[in-house]
């Protein structure tokens, strides 16, 4: 169930940090990171290089310390029932 919520969230937002995803799912970052590793192995997401932008314009975080993930699968429709990130 949480893996499908994670997938839906990334599909909707296209790009998000590990911290934002953990907050959105109300889960520990370590648990979310394990699920992200599964999605990455399946080729549905990719981890962006250090220093990549999360896509927000707030610039509140140091990009060097963020783990940013991006949705890469484009065949599925976007979910409409996912809560916004922060």
Jmol script that loads the backbone (N, CA, C; Angstrom):
load data "model"
ATOM      1  N   UNK A   1       0.818  -1.192   0.000  1.00  0.00           N
ATOM      2  CA  UNK A   1       0.000   0.000   0.000  1.00  0.00           C
ATOM      3  C   UNK A   1       0.866   1.261   0.000  1.00  0.00           C
ATOM      4  N   UNK A   2       1.870   1.297   0.865  1.00  0.00           N
ATOM      5  CA  UNK A   2       2.729   2.481   0.922  1.00  0.00           C
ATOM      6  C   UNK A   2       3.522   2.616  -0.377  1.00  0.00           C
ATOM      7  N   UNK A   3       3.948   1.505  -0.966  1.00  0.00           N
ATOM      8  CA  UNK A   3       4.699   1.568  -2.219  1.00  0.00           C
ATOM      9  C   UNK A   3       3.841   2.187  -3.323  1.00  0.00           C
ATOM     10  N   UNK A   4       2.564   1.849  -3.364  1.00  0.00           N
ATOM     11  CA  UNK A   4       1.694   2.443  -4.384  1.00  0.00           C
ATOM     12  C   UNK A   4       1.474   3.934  -4.112  1.00  0.00           C
ATOM     13  N   UNK A   5       1.394   4.330  -2.840  1.00  0.00           N
ATOM     14  CA  UNK A   5       1.274   5.759  -2.521  1.00  0.00           C
ATOM     15  C   UNK A   5       2.544   6.503  -2.916  1.00  0.00           C
ATOM     16  N   UNK A   6       3.687   5.885  -2.685  1.00  0.00           N
ATOM     17  CA  UNK A   6       4.966   6.483  -3.084  1.00  0.00           C
ATOM     18  C   UNK A   6       5.012   6.658  -4.601  1.00  0.00           C
ATOM     19  N   UNK A   7       4.620   5.617  -5.317  1.00  0.00           N
ATOM     20  CA  UNK A   7       4.590   5.677  -6.777  1.00  0.00           C
ATOM     21  C   UNK A   7       3.665   6.789  -7.256  1.00  0.00           C
ATOM     22  N   UNK A   8       2.468   6.851  -6.695  1.00  0.00           N
ATOM     23  CA  UNK A   8       1.507   7.888  -7.085  1.00  0.00           C
ATOM     24  C   UNK A   8       2.049   9.287  -6.813  1.00  0.00           C
ATOM     25  N   UNK A   9       2.694   9.464  -5.667  1.00  0.00           N
ATOM     26  CA  UNK A   9       3.246  10.772  -5.298  1.00  0.00           C
ATOM     27  C   UNK A   9       4.332  11.200  -6.281  1.00  0.00           C
ATOM     28  N   UNK A  10       5.221  10.290  -6.614  1.00  0.00           N
ATOM     29  CA  UNK A  10       6.286  10.644  -7.558  1.00  0.00           C
ATOM     30  C   UNK A  10       5.747  10.871  -8.967  1.00  0.00           C
ATOM     31  N   UNK A  11       4.760  10.104  -9.372  1.00  0.00           N
ATOM     32  CA  UNK A  11       4.140  10.337 -10.686  1.00  0.00           C
ATOM     33  C   UNK A  11       3.544  11.738 -10.754  1.00  0.00           C
ATOM     34  N   UNK A  12       2.868  12.114  -9.689  1.00  0.00           N
ATOM     35  CA  UNK A  12       2.191  13.411  -9.659  1.00  0.00           C
ATOM     36  C   UNK A  12       3.184  14.570  -9.639  1.00  0.00           C
ATOM     37  N   UNK A  13       4.209  14.470  -8.811  1.00  0.00           N
ATOM     38  CA  UNK A  13       5.131  15.588  -8.619  1.00  0.00           C
ATOM     39  C   UNK A  13       6.384  15.508  -9.491  1.00  0.00           C
ATOM     40  N   UNK A  14       6.608  14.370 -10.130  1.00  0.00           N
ATOM     41  CA  UNK A  14       7.738  14.132 -11.039  1.00  0.00           C
ATOM     42  C   UNK A  14       9.088  14.094 -10.343  1.00  0.00           C
ATOM     43  N   UNK A  15       9.281  14.922  -9.348  1.00  0.00           N
ATOM     44  CA  UNK A  15      10.575  15.016  -8.659  1.00  0.00           C
ATOM     45  C   UNK A  15      10.334  15.420  -7.213  1.00  0.00           C
ATOM     46  N   UNK A  16      11.033  14.738  -6.285  1.00  0.00           N
ATOM     47  CA  UNK A  16      10.862  15.063  -4.866  1.00  0.00           C
ATOM     48  C   UNK A  16      12.072  14.578  -4.081  1.00  0.00           C
ATOM     49  N   UNK A  17      12.292  15.212  -2.945  1.00  0.00           N
ATOM     50  CA  UNK A  17      13.391  14.801  -2.079  1.00  0.00           C
ATOM     51  C   UNK A  17      12.944  13.641  -1.195  1.00  0.00           C
ATOM     52  N   UNK A  18      13.913  12.907  -0.687  1.00  0.00           N
ATOM     53  CA  UNK A  18      13.631  11.818   0.241  1.00  0.00           C
ATOM     54  C   UNK A  18      12.861  12.333   1.450  1.00  0.00           C
ATOM     55  N   UNK A  19      13.266  13.460   1.992  1.00  0.00           N
ATOM     56  CA  UNK A  19      12.593  14.025   3.167  1.00  0.00           C
ATOM     57  C   UNK A  19      11.143  14.388   2.869  1.00  0.00           C
ATOM     58  N   UNK A  20      10.895  14.994   1.708  1.00  0.00           N
ATOM     59  CA  UNK A  20       9.523  15.345   1.335  1.00  0.00           C
ATOM     60  C   UNK A  20       8.663  14.099   1.161  1.00  0.00           C
ATOM     61  N   UNK A  21       9.230  13.064   0.554  1.00  0.00           N
ATOM     62  CA  UNK A  21       8.479  11.821   0.359  1.00  0.00           C
ATOM     63  C   UNK A  21       8.165  11.159   1.695  1.00  0.00           C
ATOM     64  N   UNK A  22       9.141  11.133   2.588  1.00  0.00           N
ATOM     65  CA  UNK A  22       8.920  10.532   3.907  1.00  0.00           C
ATOM     66  C   UNK A  22       7.833  11.294   4.660  1.00  0.00           C
ATOM     67  N   UNK A  23       7.843  12.603   4.576  1.00  0.00           N
ATOM     68  CA  UNK A  23       6.823  13.421   5.229  1.00  0.00           C
ATOM     69  C   UNK A  23       5.449  13.161   4.619  1.00  0.00           C
ATOM     70  N   UNK A  24       5.372  13.116   3.300  1.00  0.00           N
ATOM     71  CA  UNK A  24       4.098  12.889   2.616  1.00  0.00           C
ATOM     72  C   UNK A  24       3.511  11.526   2.961  1.00  0.00           C
ATOM     73  N   UNK A  25       4.363  10.528   3.146  1.00  0.00           N
ATOM     74  CA  UNK A  25       3.902   9.176   3.449  1.00  0.00           C
ATOM     75  C   UNK A  25       3.808   8.903   4.944  1.00  0.00           C
ATOM     76  N   UNK A  26       4.250   9.849   5.745  1.00  0.00           N
ATOM     77  CA  UNK A  26       4.298   9.680   7.197  1.00  0.00           C
ATOM     78  C   UNK A  26       5.055   8.397   7.557  1.00  0.00           C
ATOM     79  N   UNK A  27       6.248   8.284   6.960  1.00  0.00           N
ATOM     80  CA  UNK A  27       7.088   7.097   7.161  1.00  0.00           C
ATOM     81  C   UNK A  27       8.517   7.538   7.428  1.00  0.00           C
ATOM     82  N   UNK A  28       9.285   6.644   8.000  1.00  0.00           N
ATOM     83  CA  UNK A  28      10.696   6.929   8.258  1.00  0.00           C
ATOM     84  C   UNK A  28      11.456   7.020   6.938  1.00  0.00           C
ATOM     85  N   UNK A  29      12.384   7.974   6.836  1.00  0.00           N
ATOM     86  CA  UNK A  29      13.164   8.096   5.600  1.00  0.00           C
ATOM     87  C   UNK A  29      13.852   6.792   5.198  1.00  0.00           C
ATOM     88  N   UNK A  30      14.298   6.008   6.170  1.00  0.00           N
ATOM     89  CA  UNK A  30      14.974   4.742   5.866  1.00  0.00           C
ATOM     90  C   UNK A  30      14.029   3.772   5.169  1.00  0.00           C
ATOM     91  N   UNK A  31      12.769   3.728   5.602  1.00  0.00           N
ATOM     92  CA  UNK A  31      11.777   2.849   4.984  1.00  0.00           C
ATOM     93  C   UNK A  31      11.459   3.312   3.565  1.00  0.00           C
ATOM     94  N   UNK A  32      11.331   4.622   3.386  1.00  0.00           N
ATOM     95  CA  UNK A  32      11.047   5.174   2.063  1.00  0.00           C
ATOM     96  C   UNK A  32      12.231   4.928   1.133  1.00  0.00           C
ATOM     97  N   UNK A  33      13.430   5.065   1.657  1.00  0.00           N
ATOM     98  CA  UNK A  33      14.630   4.845   0.849  1.00  0.00           C
ATOM     99  C   UNK A  33      14.684   3.407   0.328  1.00  0.00           C
ATOM    100  N   UNK A  34      14.265   2.446   1.147  1.00  0.00           N
ATOM    101  CA  UNK A  34      14.240   1.042   0.705  1.00  0.00           C
ATOM    102  C   UNK A  34      13.228   0.851  -0.427  1.00  0.00           C
ATOM    103  N   UNK A  35      12.083   1.498  -0.322  1.00  0.00           N
ATOM    104  CA  UNK A  35      11.079   1.409  -1.391  1.00  0.00           C
ATOM    105  C   UNK A  35      11.562   2.101  -2.660  1.00  0.00           C
ATOM    106  N   UNK A  36      12.254   3.224  -2.491  1.00  0.00           N
ATOM    107  CA  UNK A  36      12.810   3.925  -3.644  1.00  0.00           C
ATOM    108  C   UNK A  36      13.852   3.069  -4.359  1.00  0.00           C
ATOM    109  N   UNK A  37      14.630   2.317  -3.598  1.00  0.00           N
ATOM    110  CA  UNK A  37      15.629   1.425  -4.198  1.00  0.00           C
ATOM    111  C   UNK A  37      14.948   0.373  -5.068  1.00  0.00           C
ATOM    112  N   UNK A  38      13.805  -0.128  -4.607  1.00  0.00           N
ATOM    113  CA  UNK A  38      13.048  -1.101  -5.392  1.00  0.00           C
ATOM    114  C   UNK A  38      12.566  -0.480  -6.694  1.00  0.00           C
ATOM    115  N   UNK A  39      12.001   0.709  -6.618  1.00  0.00           N
ATOM    116  CA  UNK A  39      11.522   1.388  -7.822  1.00  0.00           C
ATOM    117  C   UNK A  39      12.673   1.732  -8.766  1.00  0.00           C
ATOM    118  N   UNK A  40      13.824   2.064  -8.199  1.00  0.00           N
ATOM    119  CA  UNK A  40      14.988   2.392  -9.022  1.00  0.00           C
ATOM    120  C   UNK A  40      15.479   1.143  -9.764  1.00  0.00           C
ATOM    121  N   UNK A  41      15.503   0.008  -9.081  1.00  0.00           N
ATOM    122  CA  UNK A  41      15.911  -1.248  -9.737  1.00  0.00           C
ATOM    123  C   UNK A  41      14.965  -1.610 -10.880  1.00  0.00           C
ATOM    124  N   UNK A  42      13.690  -1.273 -10.733  1.00  0.00           N
ATOM    125  CA  UNK A  42      12.700  -1.567 -11.769  1.00  0.00           C
ATOM    126  C   UNK A  42      12.736  -0.544 -12.910  1.00  0.00           C
ATOM    127  N   UNK A  43      13.527   0.503 -12.741  1.00  0.00           N
ATOM    128  CA  UNK A  43      13.658   1.515 -13.789  1.00  0.00           C
ATOM    129  C   UNK A  43      12.535   2.532 -13.819  1.00  0.00           C
ATOM    130  N   UNK A  44      11.760   2.630 -12.758  1.00  0.00           N
ATOM    131  CA  UNK A  44      10.645   3.577 -12.733  1.00  0.00           C
ATOM    132  C   UNK A  44      11.040   4.949 -12.213  1.00  0.00           C
ATOM    133  N   UNK A  45      12.110   4.999 -11.435  1.00  0.00           N
ATOM    134  CA  UNK A  45      12.613   6.277 -10.925  1.00  0.00           C
ATOM    135  C   UNK A  45      14.122   6.298 -11.082  1.00  0.00           C
ATOM    136  N   UNK A  46      14.676   7.473 -10.891  1.00  0.00           N
ATOM    137  CA  UNK A  46      16.138   7.578 -10.830  1.00  0.00           C
ATOM    138  C   UNK A  46      16.494   8.576  -9.749  1.00  0.00           C
ATOM    139  N   UNK A  47      17.621   8.299  -9.114  1.00  0.00           N
ATOM    140  CA  UNK A  47      18.154   9.233  -8.125  1.00  0.00           C
ATOM    141  C   UNK A  47      19.010  10.229  -8.877  1.00  0.00           C
ATOM    142  N   UNK A  48      18.757  11.492  -8.647  1.00  0.00           N
ATOM    143  CA  UNK A  48      19.498  12.539  -9.351  1.00  0.00           C
ATOM    144  C   UNK A  48      20.815  12.813  -8.640  1.00  0.00           C
ATOM    145  N   UNK A  49      21.789  13.323  -9.374  1.00  0.00           N
ATOM    146  CA  UNK A  49      23.090  13.619  -8.764  1.00  0.00           C
ATOM    147  C   UNK A  49      22.984  14.672  -7.662  1.00  0.00           C
ATOM    148  N   UNK A  50      23.925  14.617  -6.736  1.00  0.00           N
ATOM    149  CA  UNK A  50      23.982  15.617  -5.664  1.00  0.00           C
ATOM    150  C   UNK A  50      24.038  17.007  -6.272  1.00  0.00           C
ATOM    151  N   UNK A  51      23.323  17.922  -5.678  1.00  0.00           N
ATOM    152  CA  UNK A  51      23.287  19.293  -6.173  1.00  0.00           C
ATOM    153  C   UNK A  51      22.115  19.558  -7.101  1.00  0.00           C
ATOM    154  N   UNK A  52      21.332  18.520  -7.420  1.00  0.00           N
ATOM    155  CA  UNK A  52      20.163  18.701  -8.285  1.00  0.00           C
ATOM    156  C   UNK A  52      19.064  19.428  -7.524  1.00  0.00           C
ATOM    157  N   UNK A  53      18.253  20.144  -8.236  1.00  0.00           N
ATOM    158  CA  UNK A  53      17.145  20.878  -7.632  1.00  0.00           C
ATOM    159  C   UNK A  53      15.950  19.952  -7.440  1.00  0.00           C
ATOM    160  N   UNK A  54      15.192  20.194  -6.383  1.00  0.00           N
ATOM    161  CA  UNK A  54      13.987  19.401  -6.142  1.00  0.00           C
ATOM    162  C   UNK A  54      12.831  19.894  -7.009  1.00  0.00           C
ATOM    163  N   UNK A  55      13.005  21.025  -7.648  1.00  0.00           N
ATOM    164  CA  UNK A  55      11.960  21.565  -8.502  1.00  0.00           C
ATOM    165  C   UNK A  55      11.147  22.667  -7.853  1.00  0.00           C
ATOM    166  N   UNK A  56      11.375  22.897  -6.575  1.00  0.00           N
ATOM    167  CA  UNK A  56      10.676  23.980  -5.874  1.00  0.00           C
ATOM    168  C   UNK A  56      11.502  25.259  -6.017  1.00  0.00           C
ATOM    169  N   UNK A  57      10.873  26.378  -5.772  1.00  0.00           N
ATOM    170  CA  UNK A  57      11.580  27.642  -5.909  1.00  0.00           C
ATOM    171  C   UNK A  57      11.965  28.263  -4.571  1.00  0.00           C
ATOM    172  N   UNK A  58      11.765  27.528  -3.468  1.00  0.00           N
ATOM    173  CA  UNK A  58      11.999  28.135  -2.156  1.00  0.00           C
ATOM    174  C   UNK A  58      13.485  28.252  -1.806  1.00  0.00           C
ATOM    175  N   UNK A  59      14.328  27.364  -2.323  1.00  0.00           N
ATOM    176  CA  UNK A  59      15.772  27.370  -2.056  1.00  0.00           C
ATOM    177  C   UNK A  59      16.087  27.277  -0.562  1.00  0.00           C
ATOM    178  N   UNK A  60      15.215  26.626   0.204  1.00  0.00           N
ATOM    179  CA  UNK A  60      15.396  26.538   1.651  1.00  0.00           C
ATOM    180  C   UNK A  60      16.395  25.463   2.055  1.00  0.00           C
ATOM    181  N   UNK A  61      16.652  24.512   1.188  1.00  0.00           N
ATOM    182  CA  UNK A  61      17.540  23.392   1.520  1.00  0.00           C
ATOM    183  C   UNK A  61      18.851  23.504   0.763  1.00  0.00           C
ATOM    184  N   UNK A  62      19.879  22.959   1.357  1.00  0.00           N
ATOM    185  CA  UNK A  62      21.168  22.901   0.687  1.00  0.00           C
ATOM    186  C   UNK A  62      21.134  21.737  -0.298  1.00  0.00           C
ATOM    187  N   UNK A  63      21.182  21.994  -1.601  1.00  0.00           N
ATOM    188  CA  UNK A  63      21.074  20.928  -2.598  1.00  0.00           C
ATOM    189  C   UNK A  63      22.147  19.850  -2.458  1.00  0.00           C
ATOM    190  N   UNK A  64      23.270  20.187  -1.857  1.00  0.00           N
ATOM    191  CA  UNK A  64      24.341  19.204  -1.697  1.00  0.00           C
ATOM    192  C   UNK A  64      23.962  18.099  -0.715  1.00  0.00           C
ATOM    193  N   UNK A  65      22.985  18.364   0.152  1.00  0.00           N
ATOM    194  CA  UNK A  65      22.596  17.394   1.167  1.00  0.00           C
ATOM    195  C   UNK A  65      21.253  16.729   0.876  1.00  0.00           C
ATOM    196  N   UNK A  66      20.656  17.039  -0.268  1.00  0.00           N
ATOM    197  CA  UNK A  66      19.364  16.463  -0.609  1.00  0.00           C
ATOM    198  C   UNK A  66      19.531  15.204  -1.443  1.00  0.00           C
ATOM    199  N   UNK A  67      18.645  14.250  -1.216  1.00  0.00           N
ATOM    200  CA  UNK A  67      18.538  13.092  -2.090  1.00  0.00           C
ATOM    201  C   UNK A  67      17.271  13.309  -2.908  1.00  0.00           C
ATOM    202  N   UNK A  68      17.441  13.577  -4.193  1.00  0.00           N
ATOM    203  CA  UNK A  68      16.311  13.883  -5.061  1.00  0.00           C
ATOM    204  C   UNK A  68      16.044  12.686  -5.964  1.00  0.00           C
ATOM    205  N   UNK A  69      14.765  12.331  -6.077  1.00  0.00           N
ATOM    206  CA  UNK A  69      14.341  11.234  -6.943  1.00  0.00           C
ATOM    207  C   UNK A  69      13.379  11.770  -7.985  1.00  0.00           C
ATOM    208  N   UNK A  70      13.443  11.185  -9.190  1.00  0.00           N
ATOM    209  CA  UNK A  70      12.625  11.643 -10.301  1.00  0.00           C
ATOM    210  C   UNK A  70      11.915  10.459 -10.941  1.00  0.00           C
ATOM    211  N   UNK A  71      10.645  10.642 -11.245  1.00  0.00           N
ATOM    212  CA  UNK A  71       9.853   9.621 -11.926  1.00  0.00           C
ATOM    213  C   UNK A  71      10.272   9.573 -13.392  1.00  0.00           C
ATOM    214  N   UNK A  72      10.512   8.391 -13.940  1.00  0.00           N
ATOM    215  CA  UNK A  72      10.950   8.290 -15.329  1.00  0.00           C
ATOM    216  C   UNK A  72       9.988   7.506 -16.205  1.00  0.00           C
ATOM    217  N   UNK A  73       9.067   6.770 -15.623  1.00  0.00           N
ATOM    218  CA  UNK A  73       8.106   6.008 -16.409  1.00  0.00           C
ATOM    219  C   UNK A  73       7.002   6.952 -16.857  1.00  0.00           C
ATOM    220  N   UNK A  74       6.686   6.979 -18.126  1.00  0.00           N
ATOM    221  CA  UNK A  74       5.720   7.957 -18.632  1.00  0.00           C
ATOM    222  C   UNK A  74       4.457   7.323 -19.209  1.00  0.00           C
ATOM    223  N   UNK A  75       4.281   6.021 -19.100  1.00  0.00           N
ATOM    224  CA  UNK A  75       3.135   5.380 -19.741  1.00  0.00           C
ATOM    225  C   UNK A  75       1.868   5.433 -18.907  1.00  0.00           C
ATOM    226  N   UNK A  76       1.958   5.635 -17.606  1.00  0.00           N
ATOM    227  CA  UNK A  76       0.781   5.633 -16.737  1.00  0.00           C
ATOM    228  C   UNK A  76       0.185   7.024 -16.601  1.00  0.00           C
ATOM    229  N   UNK A  77      -1.102   7.058 -16.340  1.00  0.00           N
ATOM    230  CA  UNK A  77      -1.787   8.335 -16.096  1.00  0.00           C
ATOM    231  C   UNK A  77      -1.382   8.885 -14.737  1.00  0.00           C
ATOM    232  N   UNK A  78      -1.508  10.184 -14.583  1.00  0.00           N
ATOM    233  CA  UNK A  78      -1.162  10.832 -13.318  1.00  0.00           C
ATOM    234  C   UNK A  78      -2.283  10.665 -12.319  1.00  0.00           C
ATOM    235  N   UNK A  79      -1.978  10.323 -11.075  1.00  0.00           N
ATOM    236  CA  UNK A  79      -3.022  10.209 -10.058  1.00  0.00           C
ATOM    237  C   UNK A  79      -3.550  11.580  -9.680  1.00  0.00           C
ATOM    238  N   UNK A  80      -4.785  11.613  -9.279  1.00  0.00           N
ATOM    239  CA  UNK A  80      -5.388  12.894  -8.916  1.00  0.00           C
ATOM    240  C   UNK A  80      -5.672  13.011  -7.439  1.00  0.00           C
ATOM    241  N   UNK A  81      -5.483  11.927  -6.686  1.00  0.00           N
ATOM    242  CA  UNK A  81      -5.892  11.938  -5.288  1.00  0.00           C
ATOM    243  C   UNK A  81      -4.713  11.964  -4.313  1.00  0.00           C
ATOM    244  N   UNK A  82      -3.563  12.430  -4.746  1.00  0.00           N
ATOM    245  CA  UNK A  82      -2.388  12.456  -3.871  1.00  0.00           C
ATOM    246  C   UNK A  82      -2.258  13.836  -3.248  1.00  0.00           C
ATOM    247  N   UNK A  83      -2.018  13.868  -1.955  1.00  0.00           N
ATOM    248  CA  UNK A  83      -1.872  15.143  -1.255  1.00  0.00           C
ATOM    249  C   UNK A  83      -0.610  15.851  -1.709  1.00  0.00           C
ATOM    250  N   UNK A  84      -0.613  17.172  -1.778  1.00  0.00           N
ATOM    251  CA  UNK A  84       0.580  17.923  -2.189  1.00  0.00           C
ATOM    252  C   UNK A  84       1.720  17.764  -1.183  1.00  0.00           C
ATOM    253  N   UNK A  85       2.935  17.874  -1.680  1.00  0.00           N
ATOM    254  CA  UNK A  85       4.113  17.841  -0.812  1.00  0.00           C
ATOM    255  C   UNK A  85       4.258  19.200  -0.154  1.00  0.00           C
ATOM    256  N   UNK A  86       4.588  19.213   1.091  1.00  0.00           N
ATOM    257  CA  UNK A  86       4.825  20.418   1.912  1.00  0.00           C
ATOM    258  C   UNK A  86       4.205  21.651   1.339  1.00  0.00           C
TER     259      UNK A  86
END
end "model"
wireframe off; spacefill off
backbone 0.3
color backbone group
